[in-house]
Amino acid sequence: MLELRLAAAPGAPVCALFLGAHCDDIEIGCGGTVLELARRHPALTVHWVVLSGSAERARETERSAARFLADVRTTELVVEGFRDGYLPYEGARVKDYFEGLKARLDPDLVFTHQRDDGHQDHRLVCELTWNTFRDHLILEYEIPKYDPDTGSPNLFTHLDDSTAEAKVRHVMDSYVSQAARPWFTRDTLLATMRLRGIQAGAPRYAEGFYARKLIVA
């Protein structure tokens, strides 16, 4: 396998934009990669944008992001108030919001939901990400859920055991409002990373992404 390096030189700044429809999406989809980027890139800047979330869920996201971004010096966390489950029906407003992001951000790397996700909110966020940041490197993450939408990612981040465990611990400890949901378990999160680890040739764990367009330079 070939490695994708995000900075031309060690220590060079990297700006990453993480987009999520709901408050725990980013952490579940790519929390391990957040931790890896923070470890590998001391000059990392992170913009963490969530489109919908109640006041309770927003507080959980603040706690979660504080853990995931503890080693990142420059961060921005935003939790917006669009209606959960109704993003496609607020499409014009959400589109305007993305245009506002484009006007003030020029990230090196954008993380968003995968295009074929079964949740309508997730699909819209992906669509608008590509509309808005089409000239950027976009990596689409996956969310395990009731819908059978698991696909075949073509780019992976290897995670060592301690990073995978930290991801799971941060998610489970932060989002106590989700504890009763049948899918919200330690086993679910570890199993997803273990499967991707097998596919990525990792010692144990990995996170999978969809890289729709890459340019070799």
N, C-alpha and C positions, 0 to 999 in steps of 0.2 A: 504494500500500500504506500501511497505518497502522502507526505505531510503538507498541510496548508498552514503557512506561517502568516500571522496577521500584522507583523511589523517588519519593516525593512531592516531595522537594526535593533539590537538589544536595548531596552530602555526607551525606545521611541514611543510617543504617546499613542494610545488607541482609544477611540470613542465608540461606545456601544450603546445602541438603543434597544431596549427590551419592551415589547408590546404584548399586552394581555387583555383579553376581553373581561376576565373576572379576577378576583383578588388573589387566588392561589395558582393561576395558570402558569405564570412565568417560573415559579419555583418548581412546580411539578414537571413542567416540560423541559426546563434547562437549568435547574438550580445547581446541579453539579458542574455544569460548564461555567456558570457565574463564578463559582468558587475557584475553578481552574484558571479562568481569565484573571481573577484578582491575584492569584498566586504568581502567575507567569508575567504579568504586566504591571509593574509598580506605578506606571504613569497612566493607568486606566481611568477613564471617565465613564460613568454609567448614568444613563437616563432611563428611569424605570417608570413606565406609563401603563396604568390600568384604566380601562374604559368605564367599568361599572363596579359599584360596591356600596353597600349600606355603611352607616357610620361604624357599626360593630366590625364589619369585614375590613373596612379601611384601617381601623386600629390594629387588627390582626396583621394586615399587610405591613404596617409600619414596624411592628415587632419582627416580622419575618425578614423584611428587607434590611433591618439593622443587623441581623445575624449574617445574612448572605453577603452584605456589603461592608462588613466590619473592617476589612483590609483595603477598601477602596477609598482613596483620599477625596475624590471629587464625585459627588453623587447628586442626583435629583430624583425625588419620588413624587409622583402625581397619581392620585386616585380620583377619577372623574365620576360624575353622577348619572351617566346614561342608564336607562332602565335595563336591568338584567333580563336577558331573553328576548329583548325587543330591538336589538341594534339594527337589524336590517330594515325595520319599520321606522327608524329614526335616521335613515341613511343619509339624507342631506345634511343634517346636523353633524353626524359623525364624519362625513366627508369634509365639511368645513373645518372640523377639528384637526384632521390629518393635514389639511393644507396649512393650518397654523403651525403644526409641528415642522413641516418642511421649511417654512419661512425662518425658523429660528435654529434648526438643527441640521448638521451635515455629518452624520455618523460614518465611521469607517465600516461598521458592522451593524446589521439590524436583525433581531430575532423576532419572529412572529409565529402565529399558528400555521399549521400545515393546510394546504389548499383543499384537501379532500376530507377535512374533519367533519364529523357528523353533526356538530353543533352549529346552528345558524349564526350565532354571534362570532364564533371562531372563524368561520369561513369569510364573513364580512371583513373582519380585521385583516385577514390574509389578503383579500382582494384589494383593500385600500392601501395596504402596505406596498403592494406591487404597483398600484397606480401612482403612489406618492414618492416612493424611493426606488424607482426602477433602475437608476444608474448606480445603485449601491449593492454591496454584498449582502444578500438576504438569506438567512437560514431559517427554515421552518421547523418548529419543534412539534412534538406529538403529546397528546394527553390521553392516558388510558381511561376508558369510560364504558358505559353501557352499550353505546353504538359500536358495531364491529367495523371500525374504520382504520384499524392498524394496517399500515402499508409497509413499503420496503424503502427505508431511508438509505441515502447514498453517501452520507458524510457522518462521521462519528467523533465523539470526544471520549478518549479513554479516561476512566476514573479509577483511582486506587481505592482500596477498601475504606480508608479513613474519610475520603471525600464523599463517597457514596453514603456512608453512614451519617456523615454530617448533614448531607442534604435531607435525608429522611428524618433525622432528629429535628432539624430546624422546621420542616414542614409540619410534622406531627405536633410539636410543642407550640407552634404559633397559631395554627388554625383549629382551635378547640371547638369552634362552632360547627365544624364538619365531622366531628368524631363519630356521630351516629350514622353517617352514610356508609353503606356496605362496601363501597369501593375505596374508602379512605382508610387504608391500612398500610402498615409497614411492609407487609408481604407484597402488596400490589406495586409499590414503588420500587422495591428491591428486585422483584421479578422482571419488571420492565427493563431495568438497567442490566440485569443479568442476561436476558435474551439478547439485547443489543450488544453486550460484551462478547457473547459467543459469535455474533455476526461480524463484529469488528476485529476479531482476533485479539481481544484484550485479555489480560490475565483473569479478570472476573467481570468488571462492570464497564458500561459505556452509556452515553446518551446518543440517540440517533436524530439526524436532521435531514431535511430535504434541501439540497442545493440545486435550484432549477437552472441557474445560469452562473458560470464561472468563466473568467477570462485569464488565460495564462500570459503572464508578462515576463 
